[in-house]
Amino acid sequence: MESVENRIAELEKQVAFLHRYLGLDPALVDRSMRTNLPPQFFVALRAGKMVRAIKIYREVTGASLKTAKHAVETIARQERPELDA
C-alpha cells in the first residue's frame, strides 16, 4: 500500500501541474493563507529581506523554493504596489 507521504507528494505535484496548466498564481488562489503567515514574515518582507521571507513562507506552507519565491514576490508587490509603477 502506498504511504501517506508518497500520496501527499503525488497530490502536491498534481496541484502544481494544475496551477501551471490553468495559469493560476498559487499566491492568489487562497488569499486566506496570508493570514496564517507569522508576523516575522511581514517584518522580513517590509525590511526587504526576501530570502528570509521565502524561508519563513516555505516553513509555514511546505511550498517548494520556486513556488515560495513566486508567492513571496507576489505578496511583496501587493504589500507595496507603488514599487510596480
Secondary structure, DSSP 8 states (H G I E B T S, - for coil): ---HHHHHHHHHHHHHHHHHHHT--HHHH-TTHHHHS-HHHHHHHHTT-HHHHHHHHHHHH---HHHHHHHHHHHHHHH-GGGT-
